[in-house]
């Protein structure tokens, strides 16, 4: 318990610093830093329009706070015309993934109820890009999600050796995300991309957390699954796992996926913004 509390305090301090650096401002004296959404998110009066019919739900990665995780992407989605929503879940995303997926299910229902939308789009980072697949496959989410965009998702787990000791101590979701874990076997048995949503996976060859990086990629028909490796189009894109949601190239892929019928266009060529083509 002491280790868990220490980790929480360190993460909260880091998030506070990140919030200040990104211009989101300090937390009000009466509010927890955990409760601060990223800029552009959680306007519960927002109503989708015909050009952006699905609200976007942002789903954090393990140990992440929504204010930091989505500091760059949330305002870009809002400026593009989307209603954007974010939340923290699962005891800093350390609870078992089935339990986290139940929280996602409930949050999606709240968003649907507030906006009147039939479906939502989900954009998730790391665990947050993989965990919604459990919601889709086992918790009734297949007819409530239009697009699922995973940014460096742990779709088949990781061979990162740190996942094992973390799972023994304070992070059950880390144990779930081990390569070959019982959870991963259940999630990926049968169809990896069940009918309902369109799936876009954005991965990086420099992923130091999801190892190997190809673990992120999904099997499925081309009409509903697009796997993107950032360096295939922008060879000098050196973004790694943790900060990938802040990569301007990733943002272009996300907007491409959300803005068209089906998953992201495999032929799309983002502006590499000085990263090489």
C-alpha positions in Angstrom: 0.0 0.0 0.0 2.9 2.4 0.8 4.4 1.7 -2.6 1.1 2.4 -4.4 0.6 5.6 -2.5 4.1 6.8 -3.3 3.5 6.1 -7.0 0.3 8.0 -6.9 1.9 11.0 -5.3 4.8 11.0 -7.8 2.4 10.8 -10.7 0.2 13.6 -9.4 3.2 15.8 -9.0 4.3 15.1 -12.5 0.8 15.8 -13.8 0.7 19.1 -12.0 4.0 20.1 -13.6 2.7 19.0 -17.0 -0.5 20.9 -16.7 1.3 24.1 -16.0 3.7 23.6 -18.9 0.9 22.9 -21.3 -1.0 26.1 -20.4 -3.9 24.3 -18.8 -3.4 26.2 -15.5 -3.1 25.0 -12.0 -5.8 23.0 -10.3 -8.2 25.0 -8.2 -7.5 24.8 -4.5 -10.6 22.7 -3.9 -10.0 20.3 -6.8 -7.8 17.3 -7.1 -5.3 17.3 -10.0 -6.7 14.0 -10.9 -10.0 15.7 -11.9 -8.6 18.2 -14.3 -9.6 17.3 -17.9 -7.4 18.3 -20.9 -8.2 21.5 -22.7 -11.2 21.1 -25.0 -12.7 18.1 -23.2 -15.8 17.5 -21.0 -18.1 20.2 -22.2 -21.2 18.3 -21.3 -23.4 20.7 -23.2 -21.6 19.9 -26.5 -23.9 18.5 -29.2 -22.4 16.7 -32.2 -23.2 18.1 -35.6 -23.7 16.4 -39.0 -20.1 16.7 -39.9 -18.9 15.2 -36.6 -21.8 13.0 -35.5 -19.9 10.9 -33.0 -18.4 12.4 -29.8 -14.8 11.3 -29.1 -14.0 9.5 -25.9 -10.3 9.6 -24.9 -9.0 6.6 -22.9 -5.8 7.0 -20.9 -2.8 4.6 -20.9 -1.5 2.9 -17.7 -0.4 5.3 -14.9 -1.7 8.3 -17.0 -3.8 11.3 -16.0 -6.2 12.6 -18.6 -4.9 16.2 -18.3 -1.4 15.2 -19.3 -2.1 12.2 -21.6 -4.4 14.3 -23.9 -2.9 17.8 -23.5 -2.0 18.0 -27.1 -4.6 15.9 -28.9 -7.8 16.9 -27.1 -7.7 20.6 -28.1 -6.9 19.6 -31.7 -10.0 17.4 -31.8 -12.1 20.1 -30.3 -10.8 22.6 -32.8 -11.6 20.2 -35.6 -15.3 20.3 -34.5 -15.6 17.2 -32.2 -17.3 16.9 -28.9 -14.5 15.5 -26.7 -14.7 13.6 -23.4 -12.0 12.2 -21.1 -11.9 10.4 -17.8 -9.6 8.8 -15.3 -10.3 5.2 -14.4 -9.2 2.1 -12.6 -7.1 3.4 -9.8 -4.6 5.1 -12.2 -5.4 2.5 -14.8 -3.9 -0.3 -12.6 -7.1 -2.3 -11.9 -7.8 -5.4 -13.9 -8.7 -4.6 -17.5 -12.1 -6.2 -17.3 -13.0 -3.9 -14.4 -11.6 -0.9 -16.3 -13.7 -1.9 -19.3 -16.8 -1.7 -17.2 -15.9 1.8 -16.2 -15.5 2.7 -19.9 -18.9 1.2 -20.6 -20.5 3.4 -18.0 -18.7 6.5 -19.2 -19.7 5.9 -22.8 -23.3 5.6 -21.6 -23.0 8.9 -19.8 -21.6 10.6 -23.0 -24.3 9.1 -25.2 -26.9 10.2 -22.8 -25.6 13.8 -22.6 -25.0 14.2 -26.3 -27.8 12.2 -27.7 -25.4 10.4 -30.0 -26.1 6.8 -30.9 -22.4 5.9 -31.1 -19.0 7.3 -29.9 -15.5 7.2 -31.4 -12.8 6.0 -29.0 -9.2 7.2 -29.2 -7.0 5.4 -26.7 -3.3 5.3 -25.7 -1.5 2.1 -24.8 -3.8 0.2 -22.4 -6.5 2.7 -23.4 -6.2 1.6 -27.0 -6.5 -2.1 -26.2 -8.9 -2.2 -23.3 -11.9 -0.9 -25.3 -11.6 -4.0 -27.4 -12.8 -5.9 -24.3 -15.7 -3.5 -24.0 -16.6 -4.1 -27.7 -16.1 -7.9 -27.6 -17.6 -8.8 -24.2 -19.6 -5.9 -22.7 -21.9 -4.8 -25.5 -19.9 -2.1 -27.0 -19.9 -3.4 -30.6 -23.0 -1.4 -31.6 -22.0 1.7 -29.6 -18.5 2.4 -31.1 -18.0 3.8 -34.6 -14.2 4.1 -34.7 -11.7 2.7 -32.3 -8.3 4.3 -32.8 -5.4 2.8 -30.7 -2.2 4.8 -30.3 0.6 2.3 -29.5 -2.0 -0.1 -28.0 -0.9 -3.2 -26.1 -3.2 -5.4 -28.3 -1.2 -8.6 -27.8 0.6 -7.7 -24.6 4.2 -6.9 -24.1 7.4 -8.9 -23.5 8.7 -6.0 -21.5 10.1 -7.7 -18.3 8.9 -4.8 -16.1 5.3 -5.9 -16.7 5.7 -9.0 -14.5 7.1 -7.4 -11.2 4.7 -4.5 -11.6 1.8 -7.0 -11.8 3.0 -8.8 -8.6 3.0 -5.6 -6.6 0.6 -2.8 -7.4 -0.6 -3.1 -11.0 -3.0 -5.9 -11.9 -3.5 -4.4 -15.4 0.2 -4.7 -16.0 0.0 -8.4 -15.4 -3.0 -8.6 -17.8 -0.8 -6.9 -20.4 1.9 -9.5 -20.3 2.5 -11.3 -23.5 0.6 -14.6 -23.4 -1.3 -13.8 -20.2 -4.7 -15.5 -19.6 -6.3 -12.1 -20.3 -4.5 -11.7 -23.6 -5.4 -15.2 -24.7 -9.1 -14.5 -24.0 -9.1 -11.1 -25.7 -7.5 -12.3 -28.9 -9.2 -15.7 -29.2 -11.3 -15.8 -32.3 -11.8 -12.4 -34.1 -9.4 -9.7 -33.0 -11.5 -7.0 -34.6 -15.1 -8.0 -34.2 -17.7 -6.4 -36.5 -19.1 -3.1 -35.4 -16.3 -0.5 -35.0 -13.7 0.3 -37.6 -10.2 -0.2 -36.1 -7.1 2.0 -36.7 -3.8 1.1 -34.9 -1.0 3.6 -34.8 2.4 2.1 -33.8 6.0 3.2 -33.6 9.1 1.2 -34.2 10.7 3.0 -31.3 8.2 1.7 -28.8 10.0 0.9 -25.6 7.0 -0.3 -23.6 5.0 -2.5 -26.0 7.7 -4.9 -27.0 7.8 -5.9 -29.8 6.1 -3.0 -31.4 4.3 -5.4 -33.8 2.3 -6.6 -30.8 0.1 -3.5 -31.3 -1.0 -4.6 -34.8 -4.4 -6.2 -35.3 -5.5 -9.0 -37.6 -8.7 -8.3 -39.4 -10.2 -7.5 -42.8 -8.9 -4.4 -44.6 -12.3 -2.9 -44.8 -12.4 -2.4 -41.0 -8.7 -2.6 -39.9 -5.8 -0.3 -40.8 -2.4 -0.8 -39.1 -0.1 2.2 -39.3 3.6 2.2 -38.5 4.6 5.8 -38.2 8.0 5.4 -39.7 6.6 3.8 -42.9 5.4 7.3 -43.9 7.7 9.5 -41.8 11.0 7.7 -41.4 12.5 10.3 -39.1 9.6 10.3 -36.6 11.4 9.3 -33.4 8.4 9.5 -31.1 8.4 6.6 -28.6 5.6 5.1 -26.5 5.0 7.5 -23.6 4.7 10.8 -25.5 3.1 9.4 -28.7 -0.2 11.2 -28.1 1.7 14.5 -28.5 3.2 13.6 -31.9 1.7 15.9 -34.6 1.9 13.0 -37.1 -0.2 10.8 -34.8 -2.8 13.6 -34.6 -3.0 13.6 -38.4 -3.7 9.9 -38.5 -6.3 10.2 -35.8 -8.1 12.9 -37.7 -7.9 10.9 -40.9 -9.5 7.9 -39.2 -12.3 9.8 -37.5 -13.1 11.9 -40.6 -13.9 9.2 -43.1 -16.0 6.1 -43.4 -14.0 3.1 -42.4 -10.6 3.1 -40.7 -7.7 5.4 -41.6 -6.8 5.4 -45.2 -3.6 3.2 -45.7 -2.7 5.5 -48.6 -2.8 8.7 -46.5 0.5 10.5 -46.4 0.8 12.9 -43.4 2.8 16.0 -43.4 6.0 14.8 -41.7 6.7 18.3 -40.4 10.5 18.2 -40.8 10.7 14.5 -39.8 11.6 13.2 -43.2 9.4 11.6 -45.8 
